[in-house]
Amino acid sequence: MAGLRWAGWGHHDPATEGSLKLTNLTMTLLAAVPLVAAGCPGDDTSSNESSSGSTTDPMTSTSGATVVATGSGTADDTAGMESTGEEPWPEFECDGVDGVFDGNILIESAADLAMLDGISEVTRALVINDTDLTDLDALGCVTRVGEQLQIFGNDQLANVDGLVNITEIGGDFIFTENPMVTDFDGAQSLTRVTGSFSMNKNDGMVQVSGFDSLVGIETHITIRDNAVLTNIDGLKGLMLVGGRLAITANPMLCISSVDCVGAGITVPAVPGDDWTTQANDPSC
């Protein structure tokens, strides 16, 4: 276990207490600056140091690609851009799609997807629950969700490309019990989550390689009980966490990947007393 000994982090300083709440202004400013993606080790463990000896500074590393978090959120804006991996971002034809759905949308079957026709913003919650959908392409032109985005219990879901143009989630992001997703490589334009962030019990998920532009989560982050998860390198641009961080009980998750993500977090200046990275894989 790494014990939260992340680069640049010192001893607990009571003076920092009360300063963890992230303001929309701070997050918007950070989302506008270019970020240099950290060189997280991922599946290549040949040159990894032990978690206690890691000194990688993700803000100065030049091993990754440069990611500009513009927050533009349109298909045309993302055309031709590349993610932190090698594949280009998926494109959707969103010209003229500017509708606003004022309320909650609950998707429980393919028929419910008609509610998203012509919609770029959902003012309240968007919930995709217990469906047989294989992809989220119907969300391809959605740029903002005003409250919670919940994707839960979708046994056939394998492709999350449809999240590419979402730039902001105004509440919680919950991605839980979606066993067919092996690589969460979506949400490339998302810059901030103003609620909590949860990725739990996704039994087939091997890696998180999306979230190219994500810099801030205003409350808690929880990544738990993902049986075959090996790395979360897609979160290496994360700089701000306003609540508790719990990355636990992922038996194959390399602690070096957790350390790489943690080393990029600058707010708060020191980890909270309730932060934990227990029960991951300390051998890589």
N, C-alpha and C positions, 0 to 999 in steps of 0.2 A: 504493500500500500504506500502511496506517495506521501500521505500525511499533509497534503495541501502545501507542500514546500515549493511554491511556484516562483519563477524568476521575478526578481524585483519586489518580492513581498517580505515585509519585516514582521516584527512582533506586533501584537494587538495594541492599537492606540485608541484609548477611549475618546479622544478628541474627534475621531472620525464617526462616532456613533451619531445617529440622527441625520447623517448626510447621504444615506444610501438611496433614498427615494429619487428616482430619475424624473426630471421634468421633461415635458414634451419639447421645450426649447432646446435643452441640452442634446436630446436624442436626435432632433432634426438637424442641428449643426453637425453632429458627428456623422450623420448619415450622408452629409453632403461632401465629406472629405474623401480623397482617394485613400484606399487601404492597401497595404502590401500583405498578401496572403502568406501566412506562416508556413514553414516547411514541416508540417506535421509528418510523423513517420509512417502512419498508415500501416499497410501490410508489410512494408519493407522494414524489418527489424534488425537487419544485419549491422547497421551502424548506430543503433540506439544505445544511449547511455541508460543506466538505471534511473528510476524516477527520482531518487533522492539526489542524483548528481546532474540532472538536466539543467543547463544554463541557456537554452535557446531563447532568444528574444524575438518573438514573432513580429514585432514592429520594425525590426531592422533586417530580418532575414531576406535574402534575395533569391531564395530557391523556389519561391512560388510565383504565381501570376499576379499582376496588379489588377485589383478589382475596384471599379469606381461605382459607388453606391449612389446613383443619381436619383432614384425614387421616381423615375418617369413612368414606368409601369405600363407601357403600351407595346404591342407586338412589333410595331415599326421601330421603336427605340431599341429593342433587344435583338433585332435582326442582325446577324453576323457577329454578335458578341459571343465570346467564349466564356464558359464557366471556369472555375478553378481546376476542373478536369480537362479532358481533351475534346469532349463533345460540345458542339455549339448549343446554345440555348434553343429550346423548341420555339417555334413560331406559330402564331394563330392570326387569322384574318380578323382584325378588330376595328377596321375603319368604320366610323359612324356608330360604333357601339358605345353609347354614353348614358344608357338608362340607369335610373336609380330605383331600387326596390326598397320602399320604406316599410321596414318591418323585419320579421324573422322568416327564414326559409328553412324548411325541414325536408330533406331529400331521403325518402325511404324506398324509392323505386325509380326505374328509368323514366317513367311517366312524369315524375315530379321535376325532372330536369327542364321541362318547358318553362318553369318559373324563371329560369336564368337567361332565356332568350332576350338578347338586346341589353342585358344588364352588365354594367361595369362596377356598380357599387351596391352593396347590401348594407343598409344603415344599422341593422341590429345583428342577430346571430345567424350563422350559416352552419347547419348541422347535417352531416351525411352519415346516416346511422343504419347499420344492419342491412345494407343493400347487396345486390349481386353485381354491382358495377365493376368493370375491369379497369377503367381509367377515369380520370377527372377532367377530360377534355371539355366538358360543358362549362367548366369554370375558366376556360382559357382567356377570356376577356375581362374577368373580374380583377379589378385593381385594388379594391379596398373592402374590408369587412369591418363594420363599425363596432361590433362586439365580438362574441366568441366565434372561432372557427373550430368546429369539432368534427373529426373524421374517426369514427369509432365502429369497430365490429363488422368490417366489410371483408368477408371471407375470400372474395374473388379479386379484390383490388390489387393490381400489380404495377400500375403506371401512375405516377403523380405529376406528369408533365403539365397538366392543366393548372397547376399552381404558379406557373412561371411569372405571371404579370401582377400578382398580389404584392403591393408595396407596403401595406400597413394592416395590422390586425389590432383593432381597438379594445380587445379584451383578451381572453385566454386562447392559446393555440393548443389543441389536444389531438394527438395522433396515437391512437391506442387500439390494440387487438386487430391489426390488419396484417394477417400472417403471410400474405403472398408478396408483399413488398420486400425485395431483397436489398435494394439500394435506394435510400431516400435521396434522390438527386434533384428534387424540385425546389420550389419557393426561392428561385435565384434572385428575384427582385425585392424580396422582403427585407426591409431595413429595420423595422422595430415591431415588437410585440408589447403592447401597453398593459397586458395582464401577465399571466403565467405561461410557461412553456413546458409541455409534457409529452414525452415519447415513451410509452410503457407497454410491455407485454406484446411486442410485435415479434412473434416467434420465428419469422423467417428473415428478419432484417439483419443483414451482415454489415452494412456500413451506412453512415450518413455522410453524403458527399455534396448535398445541396446547400441552401442558405448562403449563397455566395456574397450577399450584400448585408447580412444581418449583423448589426452592431450593438443592439440594445434589447434587453428583456426587463421590463419595469418591475416585475415581482419575482416569483419563484421559477426556477428551472429544475425539472425532474426528468431523469432518464433512468429507468428502472426495469428490471426483470425482462430484458431482451436477451433471449437465450443464446443466440449465435452472433450477436453484435460484436464486431472486432475493432472498429474505429469510428470516431465521430469527427473526423477531420474537417468536415464541411462547416463546423461551428468555429473554426479557428479565427475568424474575423470578429468574434464576439468581444466587446470591450466593456459593456456595462451590464451588471446584474443587480437589480434593486432589492431582491429578497433572498430567500434561502436557495442554496445550490445543493442538490442531492443527485449524484451520479453513482448509483449503487446497484449491487446484485445483478450485474451483467457479467456472467462468469468468463466470457471470452473477450471482453473489452480490454484492450491493451492500456495499461495505466499510462504508458508514454503518450498515447493519444489524448487521454484526459488531461495530462500535464500540459500538453501543447496548447489545448484550448484554454486551460486555466491561466497559463502564462500571459495570454493576451488581454486578460481582464484587468482594467485599470481603475474601474469604479465598481465596488469599493476598493480602497487602497490596500486593505488587508481582508482576508476571508473572515466571514462571520463565524461565531462560535458554533452555530448550528449547521455549518457547511460540512459535507461528507462525501468521500469518494470510496467508501468501503466496498469490499466484496466484488471487485473487478479482477482482472488478470494482472498480477504484479510481475510476471515473468517476461513481459515484452514491452 
